[in-house]
Amino acid sequence: MFRRTFWFTAGAAAGVWATTKVNRKLKQLTPESLAAQAAEKAVEAGHRLKDFALDVKAGMTQREDELNDALGLAHDPDRPDNVRALDGPRRLRAIGNDVPHQNHRPNYSYNRNEDH
């Protein structure tokens, strides 16, 4: 008789445990719960994306400063929007070399008959 009582109690406890587990899963799968989980994930993803964008911006600023130092570009606070400019002679050389050659033609002659 004691064995039957033990197994009956063990079966009832397993049934209660399984029922509780299934009910919890069913509550997690309701539309309201799924919407709340999706909203939490979206907010979490937004925070990660914002952190990534801030890291990229910091890296861009750091790299820009490194390149400006390597090129000898100086910061001129009198220029609008913090535009950087080359110092004196370097600026004039850069402006002078910026003019494209308008009458530039190749030095070789091209004859269509030579291809055959």
Legacy VTK file of the C-alpha trace (Angstrom):
# vtk DataFile Version 3.0
C-alpha trace
ASCII
DATASET POLYDATA
POINTS 116 float
0.000 0.000 0.000
2.878 2.342 0.770
4.292 1.875 -2.758
1.015 2.899 -4.374
0.804 6.042 -2.254
4.400 6.955 -3.137
3.890 6.550 -6.873
0.531 8.338 -6.760
2.152 11.312 -4.975
5.138 11.309 -7.363
2.804 11.259 -10.385
0.659 14.068 -8.985
3.767 16.197 -8.298
5.086 15.558 -11.823
1.682 16.513 -13.241
1.582 19.779 -11.260
5.152 20.584 -12.310
4.409 19.901 -16.003
1.153 21.872 -15.901
2.902 24.858 -14.307
5.676 24.699 -16.919
3.209 24.558 -19.832
1.124 27.435 -18.437
4.217 29.626 -18.127
5.167 28.925 -21.751
1.633 29.655 -22.913
1.666 33.001 -21.112
4.953 33.854 -22.849
3.348 33.163 -26.231
0.353 35.489 -25.847
0.274 38.413 -28.301
0.720 40.966 -25.519
3.767 39.179 -24.152
5.284 38.776 -27.624
4.719 42.474 -28.347
6.403 43.452 -25.082
9.377 41.182 -25.819
9.712 42.620 -29.325
9.580 46.174 -27.970
12.286 45.380 -25.411
14.500 43.846 -28.103
13.966 46.865 -30.383
14.941 49.295 -27.624
17.977 47.168 -26.821
19.012 47.097 -30.485
18.534 50.864 -30.703
20.877 51.400 -27.760
23.498 49.115 -29.316
23.184 50.944 -32.639
23.571 54.321 -30.926
26.679 53.099 -29.076
28.103 51.804 -32.365
27.443 55.140 -34.110
29.143 57.043 -31.280
32.159 54.718 -31.478
32.381 55.207 -35.239
32.141 58.989 -34.854
34.877 59.000 -32.218
37.074 56.846 -34.443
36.452 59.132 -37.425
37.369 62.198 -35.403
40.522 60.540 -34.111
41.569 59.383 -37.586
40.796 62.813 -39.069
43.030 64.437 -36.454
45.795 61.940 -37.223
45.540 62.650 -40.959
45.444 66.406 -40.410
48.560 66.180 -38.253
50.306 64.027 -40.862
49.394 66.453 -43.668
50.248 69.522 -41.627
46.735 70.933 -41.699
46.053 73.496 -39.000
42.793 74.410 -37.343
41.714 78.010 -38.072
39.046 79.179 -35.573
38.207 82.222 -37.748
36.869 80.044 -40.556
33.172 79.163 -40.431
32.102 75.636 -39.430
35.620 74.893 -38.178
36.945 74.309 -41.701
40.608 73.356 -41.708
43.070 75.077 -44.016
46.667 74.630 -45.070
49.235 77.039 -43.730
50.553 79.852 -45.987
52.863 78.554 -48.758
51.425 75.060 -48.706
47.970 76.495 -49.325
49.194 78.541 -52.295
50.958 75.525 -53.797
47.841 73.416 -53.365
45.650 76.048 -55.001
48.106 76.529 -57.854
48.277 72.796 -58.586
44.517 72.478 -58.576
44.108 74.078 -62.041
43.398 71.371 -64.636
45.303 71.311 -67.920
42.818 72.282 -70.614
44.887 71.650 -73.722
46.460 68.414 -72.644
46.720 65.908 -75.518
48.701 62.722 -75.689
52.136 62.929 -77.305
51.558 59.972 -79.606
49.738 59.995 -82.927
46.939 57.598 -83.554
46.349 56.122 -86.952
43.444 53.722 -87.315
45.151 51.953 -90.206
48.069 50.879 -88.010
45.813 48.532 -86.021
45.268 46.181 -88.970
LINES 1 117
116 0 1 2 3 4 5 6 7 8 9 10 11 12 13 14 15 16 17 18 19 20 21 22 23 24 25 26 27 28 29 30 31 32 33 34 35 36 37 38 39 40 41 42 43 44 45 46 47 48 49 50 51 52 53 54 55 56 57 58 59 60 61 62 63 64 65 66 67 68 69 70 71 72 73 74 75 76 77 78 79 80 81 82 83 84 85 86 87 88 89 90 91 92 93 94 95 96 97 98 99 100 101 102 103 104 105 106 107 108 109 110 111 112 113 114 115
